[in-house]
Amino acid sequence: MELPFHFGPGGELFGLFHATGMPPRKAVLLCPPLGQDQIRCHRLYRQLAHALAAEGVAALRFDYYGSGDSAGASEELNWRRCIADTALAADELRRRSGCERVIAFGARLGACIAVETAASARLAGLMIWDPIVDGAGHVARLDAMQEALRHDPHRFTRPRSCSDIAAQWLGFAVSERLRSEIGGLHLVPVSLPTLVLDSQGAPRTPAWRDAPDTSFVSLDPSVPWDDLDRLEAAILSHPLVQAVTAHVRSAA
C-alpha cells in the first residue's frame, strides 16, 4: 500500500508511506537528491520502496520544503531546512511504522543530507549511493553543464542569453544561499553502520575507504549522472535495488 499524506509544520511536507500489510520488521527512510537528480531518480525510488515493502520493511518517500510536491518554491530550498525536514520525516516514519530503528538511504546530495542528519534523526544506519563528497567540485560540474546546456543546439535553435539562465541549474531555480551551502560541503564519515553504493569508482569516496563500520558495493554499469546527452533519461538500476534490499535484509 502506498499512502500519500502531508506532515511537518502546517502540513508543508509531502510524503508517501509504503506499508507492508503486516507489522514491519524494519524501516527505511528514502532521502531524495536535489534538482534534476530528484526527477531522474523518482521512478527508481518508487521501485525501491515497493521492493522494501515486499521484504516486510516499511519505507517512507518524501520531498523537502521547496522541492517536489512539498510547499515552497525552488528558490526557497536550503540545506539546513532539508536536514530539519529529514529529521521530521524519520520521526514520521517511526510513528507510522512502529519501528524505532530507522535506516536512511540517499543518492547523490540526498546521501549527503542523510549523513548530515544522522545524529538529529537518530538514524541506526546509512546506505549512500554515489555521495557528493566534494561540494565545490559538484558546483563546478553543475555550472559547466548549465553553460553547455545554454549552447545546446539539440534543445534550442539558438544559444540562450546568460540572463535567461541566471540562478538556475538544469531547469531548477537555485538561490545563492543553497549554492554556497553545497559549495562548502565536504562529506566525512560518521560513526554508524554505513553501506556505500558506488557506481563511479573509488576515487570519489576515498575518505570512506578506511572508515569503521563501512562496507562497499560496486555497481555496474556506471550511472551517467553528469552526462548532458542523457539529462532527460530516468536513472534506473536493478543492481542498486538488489543491493539495498539484500543489505536491509541482513542488517541487525
C-alpha positions as CSV (number, residue, x, y, z in Angstrom):
1,M,0.0,0.0,0.0
2,E,1.3,3.5,-0.9
3,L,-0.3,6.1,1.3
4,P,0.2,9.8,0.4
5,F,0.0,12.4,3.2
6,H,1.2,15.7,4.4
7,F,3.2,16.3,7.6
8,G,5.5,18.7,9.4
9,P,4.8,22.3,10.5
10,G,1.5,23.3,8.9
11,G,1.4,20.2,6.8
12,E,4.0,21.7,4.5
13,L,5.8,18.5,3.7
14,F,4.6,15.7,1.3
15,G,5.3,12.1,2.0
16,L,4.4,8.6,0.7
17,F,4.3,5.8,3.2
18,H,4.8,2.3,1.9
19,A,3.2,-0.1,4.3
20,T,3.9,-3.8,4.5
21,G,0.5,-5.2,5.1
22,M,1.8,-6.8,8.3
23,P,3.8,-5.4,11.3
24,P,7.1,-4.3,9.6
25,R,10.4,-5.7,10.8
26,K,12.4,-2.7,9.8
27,A,12.0,0.8,8.4
28,V,13.9,2.7,5.7
29,L,13.8,6.5,5.1
30,L,14.4,7.4,1.4
31,C,16.1,10.7,1.2
32,P,15.8,12.2,-2.3
33,P,18.6,14.0,-4.2
34,L,18.0,17.6,-5.4
35,G,17.1,19.2,-8.7
36,Q,17.4,17.2,-11.9
37,D,18.7,14.2,-10.0
38,Q,15.5,14.0,-8.0
39,I,13.4,14.0,-11.2
40,R,15.6,11.3,-12.8
41,C,15.5,9.1,-9.6
42,H,11.8,9.3,-9.0
43,R,10.9,6.0,-10.6
44,L,13.8,4.2,-9.0
45,Y,12.9,5.4,-5.5
46,R,9.4,4.1,-6.0
47,Q,10.7,0.8,-7.2
48,L,13.0,0.6,-4.2
49,A,10.2,1.4,-1.8
50,H,8.0,-1.3,-3.3
51,A,10.9,-3.8,-3.1
52,L,11.5,-3.0,0.5
53,A,7.8,-3.3,1.4
54,A,7.7,-6.7,-0.2
55,E,10.6,-7.7,2.1
56,G,8.5,-6.6,5.2
57,V,10.3,-3.3,5.5
58,A,8.3,-0.1,5.9
59,A,9.5,2.8,3.7
60,L,8.9,6.5,3.5
61,R,9.5,8.7,0.5
62,F,9.2,12.5,1.0
63,D,10.0,15.8,-0.5
64,Y,12.0,18.6,1.2
65,Y,10.4,22.0,1.6
66,G,10.9,23.8,-1.7
67,S,11.0,20.6,-3.8
68,G,8.7,18.0,-5.3
69,D,5.2,18.1,-4.0
70,S,6.0,19.8,-0.7
71,A,5.2,23.5,-0.2
72,G,7.7,26.3,-1.1
73,A,9.3,27.5,-4.3
74,S,12.6,26.1,-5.7
75,E,14.5,29.2,-4.7
76,E,13.4,28.6,-1.1
77,L,15.2,25.3,-0.9
78,N,18.1,25.4,1.6
79,W,20.4,22.9,3.1
80,R,19.6,23.4,6.8
81,R,15.9,23.1,6.1
82,C,16.5,19.9,4.2
83,I,18.2,18.4,7.2
84,A,15.4,19.5,9.5
85,D,12.8,18.1,7.2
86,T,14.7,14.8,7.1
87,A,14.7,14.5,10.9
88,L,10.9,15.2,10.8
89,A,10.4,12.5,8.2
90,A,12.4,10.0,10.3
91,D,10.1,10.6,13.3
92,E,7.0,10.4,11.0
93,L,8.3,7.0,9.7
94,R,8.7,5.8,13.3
95,R,5.2,6.8,14.2
96,R,3.6,5.2,11.2
97,S,5.7,2.0,11.2
98,G,6.1,1.4,14.9
99,C,9.8,0.8,14.3
100,E,12.2,2.8,16.4
101,R,15.3,1.9,14.4
102,V,15.4,3.7,11.0
103,I,17.9,3.3,8.3
104,A,18.3,6.0,5.7
105,F,19.0,5.7,2.0
106,G,20.1,8.6,-0.2
107,A,21.5,9.2,-3.6
108,R,23.9,12.0,-4.5
109,L,23.1,15.1,-2.5
110,G,20.3,13.0,-0.8
111,A,23.1,10.8,0.5
112,C,24.9,13.9,2.0
113,I,21.7,15.0,3.6
114,A,21.2,11.6,5.2
115,V,24.8,11.6,6.5
116,E,24.4,15.1,8.0
117,T,21.1,14.2,9.6
118,A,22.3,11.1,11.2
119,A,22.5,12.5,14.7
120,S,19.4,14.7,14.8
121,A,17.3,12.0,13.1
122,R,18.7,9.3,15.4
123,L,19.4,7.0,12.5
124,A,20.5,3.4,13.0
125,G,22.4,3.1,9.7
126,L,23.1,4.6,6.3
127,M,23.0,3.5,2.7
128,I,24.5,6.1,0.4
129,W,24.7,5.9,-3.4
130,D,27.3,7.9,-5.2
131,P,27.5,10.6,-2.5
132,I,28.8,14.1,-3.3
133,V,32.0,14.2,-1.2
134,D,33.3,17.5,-2.7
135,G,30.7,20.2,-2.8
136,A,32.9,22.7,-4.7
137,G,33.6,20.2,-7.4
138,H,29.9,19.4,-7.7
139,V,29.0,23.1,-8.1
140,A,31.7,23.4,-10.8
141,R,30.2,20.4,-12.7
142,L,26.7,21.8,-12.4
143,D,27.9,25.2,-13.7
144,A,29.7,23.6,-16.6
145,M,26.6,21.6,-17.5
146,Q,24.4,24.6,-17.3
147,E,26.7,26.6,-19.6
148,A,26.8,23.7,-22.1
149,L,23.0,23.5,-22.0
150,R,22.8,27.2,-22.8
151,H,24.6,26.5,-26.2
152,D,23.0,23.0,-26.9
153,P,21.8,23.1,-30.5
154,H,19.8,19.9,-29.9
155,R,17.5,21.6,-27.4
156,F,17.5,25.2,-28.6
157,T,17.5,26.8,-32.0
158,R,19.9,29.5,-30.8
159,P,22.0,30.0,-27.6
160,R,20.2,31.5,-24.7
161,S,21.5,34.5,-23.0
162,C,23.2,34.4,-19.6
163,S,20.3,36.3,-18.1
164,D,17.9,33.7,-19.3
165,I,19.6,31.0,-17.2
166,A,20.8,33.1,-14.2
167,A,20.4,31.4,-10.8
168,Q,19.5,28.1,-12.4
169,W,20.9,24.6,-12.5
170,L,19.5,22.4,-15.3
171,G,16.0,23.9,-15.2
172,F,15.8,24.4,-11.4
173,A,16.0,27.8,-9.7
174,V,18.8,27.9,-7.2
175,S,19.4,30.5,-4.5
176,E,22.9,32.0,-3.7
177,R,22.4,30.5,-0.2
178,L,21.9,26.9,-1.5
179,R,24.8,27.4,-4.0
180,S,27.1,28.5,-1.2
181,E,25.9,25.7,1.2
182,I,26.6,23.0,-1.4
183,G,29.9,24.6,-2.4
184,G,31.1,24.3,1.1
185,L,30.1,20.7,1.5
186,H,32.9,18.2,2.4
187,L,31.4,14.9,3.4
188,V,33.1,12.9,6.1
189,P,32.2,9.5,7.6
190,V,30.0,9.3,10.7
191,S,30.0,6.6,13.4
192,L,27.2,4.5,12.0
193,P,27.0,1.2,10.1
194,T,27.2,2.5,6.5
195,L,26.9,0.9,3.1
196,V,28.5,2.9,0.3
197,L,27.0,2.0,-3.1
198,D,29.5,3.1,-5.7
199,S,29.0,3.4,-9.5
200,Q,31.6,6.0,-10.1
201,G,34.8,4.3,-8.8
202,A,36.8,4.5,-5.6
203,P,38.4,8.0,-6.1
204,R,35.1,9.7,-5.4
205,T,34.9,8.2,-1.9
206,P,38.5,7.9,-0.6
207,A,37.7,9.3,2.9
208,W,35.3,6.4,3.4
209,R,37.6,3.6,2.5
210,D,39.1,3.1,6.0
211,A,36.1,4.3,7.9
212,P,34.9,1.8,10.6
213,D,31.6,0.0,10.1
214,T,31.6,0.9,6.4
215,S,31.2,-1.6,3.6
216,F,31.2,-1.0,-0.2
217,V,29.3,-2.4,-3.1
218,S,30.4,-1.6,-6.6
219,L,27.6,-1.2,-9.1
220,D,27.8,-1.7,-12.9
221,P,27.2,-0.1,-15.2
222,S,28.4,3.4,-14.3
223,V,25.5,5.8,-13.7
224,P,25.5,8.8,-16.2
225,W,24.7,11.5,-13.6
226,D,26.6,14.2,-15.4
227,D,26.0,13.2,-19.0
228,L,24.2,16.1,-20.6
229,D,23.0,13.9,-23.5
230,R,21.1,11.8,-21.1
231,L,19.7,14.6,-18.9
232,E,16.1,13.6,-19.6
233,A,16.6,9.9,-19.1
234,A,15.5,8.3,-15.9
235,I,18.2,6.8,-13.6
236,L,17.3,3.1,-13.2
237,S,19.5,0.4,-11.5
238,H,18.3,-3.1,-10.7
239,P,21.6,-3.9,-9.1
240,L,21.1,-0.9,-6.8
241,V,17.6,-2.2,-5.7
242,Q,19.0,-5.7,-5.2
243,A,22.0,-4.4,-3.2
244,V,19.9,-2.2,-0.9
245,T,17.2,-4.9,-0.2
246,A,19.9,-7.5,0.5
247,H,21.7,-5.2,2.9
248,V,18.5,-4.3,4.8
249,R,17.6,-8.0,4.9
250,S,20.9,-8.8,6.6
251,A,21.1,-5.7,8.8
252,A,20.7,-6.2,12.6
